[in-house]
Every structure is written in C-alpha cells, then in structure tokens.
Amino acid sequence: MNIFLKELKSHRKSLIFWSIGVFLMVLSGMNKYANLYSSEQSMNDVMKDMPKSLQVIMGVGSLDLSKASGYYGMLFVYLLLMATIHAAMLGAGIIAKEERDKTSEFLFVKPVSRTAVITAKLGASLFNIVVFNLVTLLSSLALVAKYSKGEDVNWDITILMAGMLILQVLFMVMGSAISALKRKSKKAASLSAGVMLLTFILSVAIDLNEGIKNLKYLSPFKYFEAKNVMYGGGVEPVLVVLSFFLIVTFTSVTYIFYKIRDLNI
C-alpha cells in the first residue's frame, strides 16, 4: 500500500478525535463569552482584579474581553497549545511507531529509499495538520461571527490561523527531528511535548518579566500573538523568517539522521 495513504489511514481516528476536540473547545469558549456578555459585570472588570500572573497564564494581557475578538484572542492561546501538542506528537511518532510495532525493519528494506519513506510520512503528517487547522479556522469564523455583533474579525482570525499553521509545522518537524536524534525513540513523543511545554512556560515568563523580553526568539509561542494581530501590532517579519529557518533546519535534521541512523533497537 502507498506509504502516504497508509499513514493517513493509521491517523484517521486520531484526526477525527482531535478535530472534534478543537471544535468543542471553540464552541464552549464562545458560549461562555455569550453568558459572560449577558451578565451585569464586565469581564474586563473581573480580570483586572486578578493577579498579573494569573492574567498572563489565562492569556488575557491587553485584550478587550468585552468584545468577541478580545475573548477569542484569549481562547486562541489554548487553541494554539492544543494544536502544537497534536503536531509535536504527530511528528515524533512518524518513525517511533514503526519501532514500537517492530515494523521498521520491514519498512526500510522495501524497494523505496529512506528519503521517499520520510517524505511520505511527513507529507501525511502535514495533511493531518492542515485538516486540523482548517477545522479550527472554520469553527472560529462561524462561532465568533455568531457573537461578534457586527465586529469584523474574519481577517484577524485568518491571520492567527496562518500563524498557528506555521507553528504546527514547526513543532511537527521538531518532533520528527527529536525522534531522529534520540536513540530510543519510543520516548520521542513525550520529550517533544516536554520541549513544547517548556517553550510555552518561557512565553509566560517573558510576559511576567519585561527584563527577559529578548528571549522571545526562543519561544515560538511569542511569534504570533493574538494581542499583536488584533490590535495593530502585526507580526514581526524577523519572527516569520525565524520560523521558516527553524522548519528547514529541523526538517534537514530529520532527513539526515533517519538516513544514517541504525534503526534496529
């Protein structure tokens, strides 16, 4: 069977569950906004009384939570976290599962180059990521529009989803690179998720301490922030370039080390 199609089939159920999960997250988040909007107390008033550390962890920052766009900006932090966890685990598992299931020897003696095998697997992972991103985008556009009360947020959401897609690809190839470098790749998924969470914690620390703001280049979660996209700050071109540089670097590591490593455990 074609390796690309085989990978799509093996991840089919997982993709469905993740897609349903992200849809429900957007739905529950915007329903919560509707309930808060109808209450007498402003969400902004509630948040400003909270400690700054809690505001940062919740992704509030300078967002105007009285607007659907601002509330979605807060929700986007959790959507991004969910998307990158999915991507990192997906990338780390492209070969690890072959070793786990003891099928790597069979796979790599087929009359297909290792480059072609890795390309097919990365292509299938990319397909899963794009589908996940599209589900998130369409869910966000539809549900935010329902509660936006005429506020035009479609372009902002589209830009955020484009940024999320870049980060999904980045963490996917990071996961595959870790899997390629790590001798016992059964632990690659947990290590990839750990690195991803560490960069997320770093982004929180940067928001709490302006003195380390230059460390934002080490945390991809600082590259495409909702507060910058939605309030005119935009995206720094250097961060976009850095994202693509990291994607190319991790992809190269994946190909190089999968081609030279001893796959027998």
N, C-alpha and C positions, 0 to 999 in steps of 0.2 A: 504494500500500500504506500502511496505517496506520503513522505515523511511530514510534509506540511499539513495535509489533510488528517493524518493520524494524530498530530499534535492538537489540531482543532477539536477533533472528536474527544480526545482524552481530557481536554479542559472545558468541554461543553457545559457540563453540570455546574462546575465551579463558576464559570462566567455567568450563568443564569442566576445563581445564588447571590453573587456579588452585585449584579445589576439590580436585582430585586432589593437588595440591602441598601444600595445608594439611592434608589427611588424612594424607599420608605423613609430614609434619613431626610431627604429634601421635603417630602410630604409632611412629616411630623414637625420639622423645623418651621415651615411656613404656616402650618396650622397653629403652632404655638405662638407665632408672631401675630396671627389674627386674633387669638384670645387675649394676648397682652395689649394689642392695639385698642381693643374694645373696653379695656379696663380704665379706670379713672386715673390711676397712677402711671406716669410716663416711664417707659423702660429706661430712658436716659437717667431719670432721677434715681431709679433703683440701682443702676450700675455705678453712678458716680459716688455712692456711699460705700461701695465695696473697696477693699484694699487694692492697690495698684497691681500687686502680684496676681490677684485673682482675676482682675480685668484682663491682664496680659494672657493668662492661661486660657481664658474664655475667648480670646481673640477679639476683644472689644476695641481697645485703642481709641482712636479718634472717630470711630464710626458713629453715624447718627442712627440710633436704633429705632427712632420713631418712623423711619422710612423703610420700605421693603428692601431697598438697595442696601441700606446700612445693616439691617438684620441679616440679609443674605451674605454680606461680607463677613459677618461673624460666623455664620454657618459654613462658609467656604473653607475656613481653617480645618474643620472636621472632615469635610468632603475631601480636601487635599490630603489629609492624613490617611484617610481610608484608601484613597486611590494609590498613594505611594506605597502603602503596606502591601496592597494587592500586586503592584508592579514589581516590588523588590522580591517578594516570594515567588512570583512567576518567573522572573529572571534567574533566581537562584536554583529553581527546580528543573530547568530545562535539561540538564545532564544528571543532576543528583538523583532524579527519579529513575534514570536508567541504571545507575549503580545500585540504588536501593532495590530495584526489582531484578537485579542481576541480568539485565538485557544489554548492557553496554558492549560486551564482547561481541554479541551477535550484530548489534547495530553498526559498529565500526569496522567489521570485516565485510560488510556489504560492498558491492562494486560502486560505491559512491564516496567521493572524497569527504574528509572531515569538514572541510570548508563548506561543502554543499549541505552537510548534515546540520552544522551550526547555523547556517544561513536560513534553512527551512525552519529550524526551531525558533530562532529569533524572529523570523517573519510571522510565525504563528502567535508568538507572544505579543508582537506588535499589533496584530489583528485583534487580539483579546483586549488590549489596552485601548485601542481606538473605539471598539464597541462600548466598552465601559465608559469612556469619555463622552461618546455620543448620547448614551442613556442619561448621563449626568447633565449634559447640556440641554437636551430636550425637556427633561424633567424640570430643570431650573427655569428655563424660558417660560414653560407653561404655568408652573405653580407660582413663580414670582409675579408674572403678569396678572394672575388672578387677584393678587392682594396689593399690587403696586398703585392702584387708584390713579392711573394715568401717567405715572412716572415712567419715563423711557429708560429701561435698564438693559435692554437686549444687547446693545453693543458692549457694555461693560462686562456682562456675563460671558459673552463670546470671547472677549479678550482674556478673561480669567480662565476659561476653559482651555484656550490655546496655551496659556502658561502652564496649566495643570498637565496638559498632554506632554509638553516638553519635560516637565519634572517626572512624569510617569515613565517616559522613555529613559531618562537619566537614571532613575532608580532601578529600572528593569535591567539595563546593561551593567549597572553597578553590581547588581545581584549575580548576573552571569559571570562577571569578572571575578568576584569573590569565590564563586563556585569553581572557576577555573584554577584559581590560585591555591585554594585550600585543598590539602591532600585528602582529608576525609570530608568530602563534600556533602555528606548526609547532614552536617550541621550548617551548611551554607545558608539555608533559608533563615534560621534563627539569627545567625551572625549578620546577615543582610538587614533583617528587620531591626536588629540592635543598632547598627550603624545609622539607619534611617531615623530611629527614635532619638539617637544621640544628637543628630543634626537638628532635629525638631526642638529638643531641650535647649540647644545652643541658641536657636532663634528666640526662644522665650527669654533666655538670659540677656540677650542683646537688647530686647525691649525693656528689660528691667534696669539695665545699666548702660547709659549712653557712652560711658568711657570705653566700651568694647565694641562700639558700632562698626568699626572697621573689620571685625570678624565676620560680618555678614557674608563675605565672599566664601566662607567655609560652610555656610548653611544654605542649601538650595531653597529652604522654606522662606528665605528673605528675598528671593529673586522676583517673585510675582505676588506681591501683597495686595489684598483687596482694597485696603485704605488708600494705596497709591493709585491704583487703577481707577477707582470710583471717585476720587476727589482731585483729579487733575495732575497728580504727581507722575503718572505714567510708569513705564518700565525703563530702567536704565539700560541703554544698548550694550554696555560692557557686561552686564549680567546675562543678557541673551547670548552674547558671544561666548562667555564663560560656560554657559550651559551646553552649547553645542561642542565646545572644546572638550568638556568632560565626557560627553556622549561618545565622541570619536575616540577618546583615549580609552575609556572602559570597553568599548566595542573591540578596539585593537587588542587589548589585553585578553579579552575573551577568545578571539581567534588564535592568537599566538600561543597561549598556554594550553588551549584544548588540542592544538595540533602537535604539541611537543610532550605533553604530559603522559605518564603511564596511567592508563585508565583502570588497570587491574587493582582491586583492593585486597 
